[in-house]
Amino acid sequence: MTDYDADEIVRQRRRDARTPVIDRLLGALGLAMAAFATFFPWYALLHQDEFSMPTLWQETSRDLPERPGRDVVSVSPLAMPDKDDEIAAAIDRLTTATVPGPEYDPQADKNQAEAGPDQPFPASRFKLMHVANGRALIEDEGGMYVVRLGSVLPDNSRLATFEQRDGRWVMITSKGEIYQAR
């Protein structure tokens, strides 16, 4: 005899169709979190003024608190507008600077100042790492820096321009040096 031949209908036990309350709560919480994670970025994008960093200073001038004026304790004799002869005689007129001698040639001193010092400055070498959106990432022994046109570079020159040569970015400094991205 097989199971197919049975005349009586065998009823299977049916499990309870109700889900526990905690499972329903956790499911609802998960759906709510998913909805929040989906729509909050759009809300923040459309209402940027509510989510932007507050400015620390709104105005260009600053109002100082009202305080009574302080009494002046001492005033320099040179700051007095109406000096009499006695105070003018008391002012120390000692020269505290070096005065050049009669053999002083101001043109020679100016030429020497324009030529710069005889000692060369230490050379600071850096590498051009990447160029994007008008900015460059450079690296030297001190670290990595993001620079743009006009920025002062580690070798005390300024970034003059970016060019693309043979499909690679090139950075040209105000000294005429060329750095190629690696």
C-alpha positions as semicolon CSV with decimal commas, in nm:
position;residue;x (nm);y (nm);z (nm)
1;M;0,000;0,000;0,000
2;T;0,129;0,349;-0,084
3;D;0,051;0,691;0,046
4;Y;-0,139;0,767;-0,268
5;D;-0,393;0,505;-0,197
6;A;-0,506;0,643;0,132
7;D;-0,874;0,719;0,139
8;E;-0,858;0,963;0,419
9;I;-0,729;1,316;0,372
10;V;-0,432;1,388;0,582
11;R;-0,438;1,736;0,714
12;Q;-0,109;1,900;0,784
13;R;-0,063;2,121;1,077
14;R;-0,064;2,478;0,976
15;R;0,174;2,716;1,146
16;D;0,043;3,027;1,312
17;A;0,012;3,292;1,035
18;R;0,070;3,581;1,273
19;T;0,418;3,740;1,285
20;P;0,552;3,853;1,619
21;V;0,515;4,220;1,703
22;I;0,889;4,277;1,738
23;D;0,946;4,156;1,381
24;R;0,685;4,398;1,254
25;L;0,843;4,685;1,448
26;L;1,192;4,604;1,321
27;G;1,065;4,582;0,963
28;A;0,888;4,918;0,992
29;L;1,199;5,074;1,145
30;G;1,413;4,939;0,859
31;L;1,174;5,078;0,599
32;A;1,169;5,417;0,772
33;M;1,551;5,429;0,783
34;A;1,574;5,333;0,416
35;A;1,325;5,605;0,322
36;F;1,519;5,861;0,530
37;A;1,851;5,758;0,372
38;T;1,694;5,791;0,027
39;F;1,526;6,129;0,062
40;F;1,745;6,321;0,309
41;P;2,032;6,388;0,064
42;W;1,782;6,540;-0,178
43;Y;1,634;6,752;0,097
44;A;1,982;6,872;0,199
45;L;2,066;6,949;-0,164
46;L;1,752;7,154;-0,215
47;H;1,784;7,338;0,119
48;Q;2,158;7,412;0,129
49;D;2,116;7,729;0,333
50;E;1,993;7,522;0,628
51;F;2,286;7,279;0,615
52;S;2,578;7,507;0,525
53;M;2,844;7,605;0,776
54;P;2,759;7,931;0,952
55;T;2,984;8,221;0,865
56;L;3,197;8,330;1,154
57;W;3,204;8,695;1,062
58;Q;2,921;8,870;0,880
59;E;3,059;9,221;0,840
60;T;3,382;9,389;0,747
61;S;3,380;9,618;1,051
62;R;3,355;9,537;1,416
63;D;3,169;9,734;1,680
64;L;3,372;9,766;1,996
65;P;3,195;9,773;2,331
66;E;3,134;10,116;2,479
67;R;3,382;10,180;2,759
68;P;3,488;10,496;2,932
69;G;3,818;10,642;2,811
70;R;4,136;10,569;3,004
71;D;4,347;10,833;3,168
72;V;4,670;10,905;2,984
73;V;4,962;10,821;3,208
74;S;5,251;10,950;3,001
75;V;5,282;11,115;2,666
76;S;5,592;11,133;2,451
77;P;5,719;11,489;2,418
78;L;5,724;11,448;2,041
79;A;5,348;11,380;2,044
80;M;5,262;11,706;2,214
81;P;5,118;11,951;1,963
82;D;5,214;12,276;2,135
83;K;5,567;12,237;2,267
84;D;5,734;12,523;2,438
85;D;6,108;12,590;2,424
86;E;6,176;12,418;2,754
87;I;6,020;12,086;2,640
88;A;6,183;12,112;2,296
89;A;6,523;12,145;2,465
90;A;6,455;11,835;2,675
91;I;6,394;11,614;2,368
92;D;6,687;11,385;2,302
93;R;6,808;11,446;1,948
94;L;7,068;11,166;1,947
95;T;7,095;10,994;1,606
96;T;7,064;10,619;1,645
97;A;7,133;10,513;1,286
98;T;7,453;10,461;1,092
99;V;7,547;10,756;0,880
100;P;7,747;10,680;0,566
101;G;8,089;10,839;0,531
102;P;8,196;11,085;0,261
103;E;8,314;10,806;0,029
104;Y;7,961;10,655;0,017
105;D;7,833;10,587;-0,335
106;P;7,452;10,533;-0,335
107;Q;7,451;10,399;-0,694
108;A;7,700;10,122;-0,609
109;D;7,496;10,025;-0,304
110;K;7,178;10,012;-0,515
111;N;7,348;9,792;-0,779
112;Q;7,471;9,555;-0,509
113;A;7,123;9,532;-0,357
114;E;6,966;9,453;-0,696
115;A;7,226;9,185;-0,771
116;G;7,135;9,003;-0,451
117;P;7,363;8,821;-0,213
118;D;7,665;8,630;-0,339
119;Q;7,561;8,318;-0,153
120;P;7,321;8,091;-0,347
121;F;7,000;7,988;-0,180
122;P;6,948;7,618;-0,116
123;A;6,767;7,454;-0,406
124;S;6,434;7,304;-0,311
125;R;6,325;7,042;-0,563
126;F;5,972;6,915;-0,588
127;K;5,773;6,683;-0,811
128;L;5,451;6,751;-0,998
129;M;5,216;6,469;-0,904
130;H;4,878;6,554;-1,062
131;V;4,692;6,839;-1,234
132;A;4,313;6,885;-1,221
133;N;4,069;7,178;-1,237
134;G;4,337;7,446;-1,255
135;R;4,521;7,313;-0,950
136;A;4,828;7,096;-0,912
137;L;4,941;6,854;-0,645
138;I;5,315;6,888;-0,581
139;E;5,542;6,701;-0,341
140;D;5,874;6,790;-0,183
141;E;6,064;6,667;0,121
142;G;5,835;6,878;0,345
143;G;5,507;6,725;0,228
144;M;5,239;6,752;-0,039
145;Y;5,077;7,081;-0,144
146;V;4,790;7,189;-0,365
147;V;4,886;7,496;-0,568
148;R;4,719;7,707;-0,836
149;L;4,827;7,982;-1,074
150;G;5,020;8,251;-0,885
151;S;5,092;8,034;-0,581
152;V;5,438;8,052;-0,424
153;L;5,623;7,725;-0,480
154;P;5,880;7,563;-0,246
155;D;6,168;7,709;-0,453
156;N;6,030;8,065;-0,393
157;S;5,912;8,101;-0,752
158;R;5,549;8,139;-0,855
159;L;5,337;7,904;-1,062
160;A;5,311;8,074;-1,402
161;T;5,105;7,834;-1,615
162;F;4,995;7,480;-1,691
163;E;5,032;7,327;-2,037
164;Q;4,964;6,991;-2,190
165;R;5,258;6,857;-2,390
166;D;5,241;6,517;-2,558
167;G;4,934;6,430;-2,353
168;R;5,107;6,500;-2,019
169;W;5,061;6,802;-1,796
170;V;5,352;7,042;-1,757
171;M;5,388;7,316;-1,494
172;I;5,601;7,623;-1,574
173;T;5,729;7,846;-1,294
174;S;5,812;8,217;-1,295
175;K;6,183;8,123;-1,309
176;G;6,120;7,937;-1,634
177;E;6,166;7,589;-1,485
178;I;5,946;7,315;-1,629
179;Y;5,806;7,032;-1,418
180;Q;5,634;6,738;-1,586
181;A;5,374;6,515;-1,420
182;R;5,501;6,163;-1,363
